[in-house]
Amino acid sequence: MGFDALRDLGPAVSFFGSARVPDGHPEYERAREIARRVAGEGFAVITGGGPGLMEAANRGAWDAGSVSVGLNIELPHEQAPNPYQDLELTFEYFFTRKLMFVRYATAFVALPGGFGTLDELFEALVLEQVDKIRDFPIVLVGTAFWSGMVEWVRERLVGDALIAAHDPDLLRITDDPDEVVEAVCRGRELQEDHRRQDGGGTTSG
């Protein structure tokens, strides 16, 4: 069902973020603005379809008149669908839902969030690390929120030789909406170049 529904989606950006940040919170407003600006560059916006920062990103896509997609998950709490979706899909399993985040995106934007956000972020990061996806920008929005985690990755994982020294460079941290837009647009250009060189195909390698 998901593959058929999103087959003709076009370039899209997946936004990950907390379900618990309310409308009116500065993080909500920032997520909405970034999504609006990304959508204004011709991208659809894909989120987990729930409330909080997912809602903010879907709402930003609506503000820009772009396609807004929600990939919801059946949960006993928290995950009521938000009303700002043109395409709403519901999944029983997390692994199929995460496949859709990756399969139809050209970039990932991670907003502050909890375990679910981290799960989605590290799924994307591993795929980029092992070249299952190429030139996919992974942008972390919120220096104060994310810098401690990235510092730990450099000190512990790189320091203990558990990952390559350049692996943390797959992550880009910013507070600037302009940098987010620049990163996702550049990723789209690189992926289009790859498709031309490869004679067609998908962005997911």
N, C-alpha and C positions, 0 to 999 in steps of 0.2 A: 504493500500500500504506500509506504513512504517513498520508495523509489519512483513510482508512477506519479505521485503528487508533486514531487520536486524536480522531475526530470527536466523541465523547461525553465527552471528558476533563473538561470543566469548567474553572474558573479554575486557572491554573498559573503558576508562576514558573520562569524559566530561570536556572540557575546556570552560570557559566563559571569555569574555574579550571584550574590546573596539574595535569597527570597525574603529576608527579614528587614530590609531597609525600606522605610515607609516613604510615600510621596511627600515631598517637601524637605526631606533630608538633603544636605549638600551633595552627598554621594549619588542620590537619586537624580538630582538635577544635572549633575555632571554627566552621568551615564546617558541621560536623555539627550543632552546637547551633543555629546560625542556621536551617538547613534544617528541623530538627525544630520550631522555633518557628513558622516560616512555614507549614509543613505543618499545624501545630496550629490555624491560622486557617482551614483549609478549602481550602488550595491543594494541587494536585499539584505535584511537583517534577520538572523536566526538566533533564537534564544531557547531556553528551557521551557518557555511558555508560562511560567508561574508569576507570582507577585514580586515585589521588591525591585531589585536592579534588573531582573529579566523584564519585568513590566516596563521599566524606564526605557530600556533599549527598544522594545517593541513600540513604545509610544513615540520615541524619537523617529523611528521609521515612518510611522503614521504622519508625524508632523511634516516630514519631507515628501510625503506622497509616494513612498517607495513600498515594496512588498515586505510585509512583516510576517515572519514565520515563528510559530511556537511548537517546540517538540516537548510535549508534556509527558509526565511519568505518573503512573498510578501509585499514589502513596496514601497511607492512612491519615496523614496530616500535612498541613503547610501548602500543598501544591495545587491550589485552585487556579484554573486558567485565568490569565488576565484578559481584559476585553479588547486589547489593541493588536489583534492578530487577523491577517487575511487568510492564512493557512494554519489550521490547528490540527496537529497530529498527536495521538496519545499512544504511549508505549508501555508495555508491561515490564520490559527488561531494560536495565541500564545499558547493557552492552549494545543492543540494537539502536538505542537512542544516541549513544556516543558515535556510532558509525555514521549516523546521519549528520551530526555536527561536522564531522570531518569530510565526509564524501561531497558535500555541497558547498563548502566554504573555500574561500581563497585567503582567509586570514582569521586569526583568533584574537579577540580582545578580552582579557581577563580583568574584571572589576573585583573589588574586595568581596570576599565570600568565605564560606566555611568548607567543610569536607567535600561537599559536592563540587564546588568550584575548583578545589585543588585536584580532585579526581579528574575532572575534565581537562584542566590545565596540563597535568602531567601525562595524560593520555596523548595530547597533542605534542607535548615536548618529546616524548619517546619516539613518536612517529617521525618527527623532524630529525631527531638525533640519528636514527638508523636509516634515514633517506627513504622512508616509505612515502613521505610527502616532501616536496622540494620548494624552497623559497616561499614558505608560508610564514609570514610575519606572526610572531606571538608577542603581543603587546600587553604589558602589565600596567594598568592605570592606577596610580596612587603610590608615589614614592614612599611616603611614610608607612603605608601598609605593607608593601612588598619588599622593600630594601633589606629588611632583616632576614627574610627567607633566602634571598639571592646571596646575601653575604654568607649565610650558613652553607649554602651549596658550594660556594667558592672555597670556604675554609675547610669544611669537612669532606665533601665529596671529591673535590679536586685535590685538596690537601692530602687525603688518604689514597689518592690515585684510583678512586672508584669510578670516576668519569674523566673524560679528556679535559685538558685545560681550557679548550675553546668551547666546550659545551654550554657553559653559562651564557655565552654570547648569543645563543639562540633566543634569549629573552631580552626584551627591550622595555625598560621602565620609564614612564613619563607621567607628568601631570598636565601636559600640554595637548589640547585637542588637535592642534595643527600637526603635531608629531604623529598622532594616531592616524590621521587622514593621510599624511605623507607615507607612512609605513604601509598601510593597506593598499594604497594606489601603486606604490612601487612593487609590492608583491604581485599584484595583478599583472603589471607589465612584464615582470620576469617570467611568470607562469605562461603568459601568452607567447613570449619568446620561445619557451621550451616546447610548447605545443606546435609552433610553426617548425621548429627544428626537428621535432619528432614526427611531423606529418599528421598531427591531430592527436586525439586521445583526451584523457581527463586530467584534472589538476592533481588528483590524488596519486599519480604515479603508476 
